[in-house]
């Protein structure tokens, strides 16, 4: 009888995730953890069981756009897949957005929310995309203080009732520019007390949402970002007809194919100002801070999913007389990936802690500045880490990793969007420079790293602490002398150095805690392995070499 290779399997994704459970044990008070643990376990069981099987069965389904009905009426209806319809119900009932706004656990509510999101995300083909924008929209509306819009929309955005729950779009990208939103061409025309929007949104990921926040330029406003205003719109009127919105087409993308990403024309779309007729980019910033953190949580979740499948497969796949799990080279490969994942996990949940403190008015001034500085760093670094990890995970399966039927290639395709959405690596590297300038330089980050490392006592972890401090000192020296083109050219390496230094500091601290509280060596091993990968990327680069290598002329 022909050999048939058993596929990798998943169990309860909470109880099987030692890293998450250990992180939460250190971060959360015992009473909070005891109260939420049954819910996390239930989500872990769903994510590794029923929902994962549903995901594999739904693999080939994609959204469908119907532009016209049988009688020639323009309807522009987008149907999402069965998996996404189920994901919407689960997300509402389990409070994947609501948890952050109910604040049952005060400043720990964001950590609770993102633990649920982390478990849920890999089993629904990035339904976390509209959820992230929904959370971000709620945050932006609250920050803007527009009482009418808060009362109208926020109860829907934060509802646990699937019949009342809304998702929100974030419509900024136009053909003229993605991250350079100052080039936005959409025009807002005032008609009495109402506004109508006219323009083309080239890439809208939540085209089936009930509402959206979007940027447009009121007629007569100056060019550039300052002349843009932030608008609220609902996608359909009371009769269910499109609100002056034409769906030109659905985008055919490399990955995230369940996400109904559309190109839209706004043709007299009724909209309301969120906060004044200018400074729209500033007013949408609270939304971007939330969505970038969701992006980081999704990166950690996808990395964890790939590693969970790879580890299970390593015990089942026999090669050259033994399971892969007994092959030193295979073990070494997976260990390196696990260390990178753990760095990403601890940095992401550290930022979640800071966000929860700020939203509960428990953050000091320094912690608020730290959150501002770390938000672009955590997004750009984890986005790169997850792609590297999943590329290696796919390779660890050999030919099976390259076969669509296994569901494995989808992990890498979907993860590739994470360095792109909400600001590419280069854009966020420049944002890191602006963020540091806004908070007074590197002092706030350097101070926090010192606080983190103060808890480290084991001799080998103290050596790691010294490595972190050297990297930060190198970054400090570099930014003190870099100017003009040199500063911009090195921004990516600078931001990644800061991110890796913070990740390693957090790994060292957690390793010390785990040794003392859990009597577990695993976190220490992760810190040592991550340290061996290196922290600083700030080698001197010759600008002339860069020009020769990057140009054809």
C-alpha positions, 0 to 999 in steps of 0.5 A: 500500500502506498505511503500517505503522510499524516498532515500537521494538526492543531490542538487547543491554541491557548493551552498549547501556547506556552509563550502566551500563557507565560507572558500573560502570567507575568503581565496580568494580576492573578485575579484578572488572569483567572477571570479571563482564562476560560474565555481564552481557552474556549477561543483557543479550542475554537481556533485550533479545532472547528474554525481551523477545519472550516478555514481549510474547507473554505480555502478556495472561496473568495468574495464576489462582486455583483454590480447589476441585478437582473433588471439592470439596477446598479446594486454593487453588492459584495458577498463575502465567504462563509468563513468570513460570515462566521468570523463576523458572528464570533468576533462580535459575540466574543467581543474582539473589539468590545473588550477594549471599550468595556474596560472590565479589567481597567488598564489590562483590557487591551492585553485581554483583547489582544490575547483573544485577537492573537488566538482568533486571527490565524484561523479566519484568513485575516478577518482581523483587517476589518476588526482592526479598522473598526477598533481604530474608528471607535478610537478616532471618533472618541478622540475627536469628541464629536458627540453626535457621531460617537452616539451614532456609531460607537455603540455599533462598533463595540457591540457584542450583538451580531445584529447590531455590530458594525465594522468600519473601513479606513479609506485613504489610499488613492492612485496618487499615493498610499502613504503620501496621503497629502496627494489625496484627490477626493474633493468634499463639496458643501451643500448647506449643512451636508457634505458630498464627496467626489473621488476614487479610492484605489484600495479599500479593504473593508468595502462591505463595512457599514461605515468608513472614515475617509480623507477628502479635501474641502473645496478651496482648501490648500494642497497637502496634508493640512488641507485634508479633512476627516469625514465619516460616512455610512456606506448605504442609505436607510433603504439599503442603497449605495450611498453614492458609492460605485464599486469599480472592481475587487482587487486580485491580490497576492494574498488576503484573498478573503478580504473584499478589497475594492476600488471605489468611486465616490460620486456624491457620497453623503458624509459628515465632518469628524473634527473640523475642515482641516488637519484630517491626517492628525485626526485619523492618527488615533486610528492608525495607532490602533490598527498598527498594533493590530498589525503587530498582533496579527504578525505574532499570531501568524508566526505562531500558527506556522511554528505550531504546524511545523513543530507538529509535522516535525514529529510525524515526518520521517526522513533518513530513518528518524523524525525531523524532530530528532534531526539537529539541523531541523531543530536548530532551524526551528529554534532560531525561528522561535526566538524571533517569534518570542521577541516579537510577541513580548514587544507587541504585548508590551505595547498593548500594556502601554496602550491599555495604560494610556486609555485608562489614564494610568500612563505616566507622561514618559509611558505616553511618549514611549508608546508614541515612539514604539508604535511604528517600531513594533509594527515595522519590525514584527511585519518583517519578522513574520515574513522571514519566519513563515518563509522558513516554515514553508521550507521546513515542510519541503514540497508539501509546503509549496502545495496549495491544498495543504493550506500552508502557502496561504500563511506566507501569502497573507503575511506578506501584507503585514509589512505593507498595510498601515505603512511600509517598513521605509515609511514607518522608519521615517515615522520613527524619526519623527516620533522620536523628535516629537518625544524629545529623542532617544532618552525615553526609550533608553530610560525604559530599557534601563528599567526593564534590564534592572530586573535582570540578575542571572550572569548570562542574562546580564551579559545580554543586557550589556549587548542591548546597552551597546546597541542603544549606545551605537544607535544614539551615537549614529543619530547624533551625527547623521544628517540629511541623506545619511539620516534618511538612508539609515532610518530603516536600520536605525529603527530595526536596531531600536526594535531588536534592542527592545525585544532582547531587553524584554526577552531577558527580563522575561527569562529572569522572571520565568526562571524565578517564578516558573522554574523554566529554562525556555525563556532563557534559551530564547533570549540567548538565541535571539542575542546570538542573531545580533541586535545592531544593524548600524554598520556604516554604509557608503552612499555612493555604493548604494547609488551604484547598486540601486541604479541602472544608469 
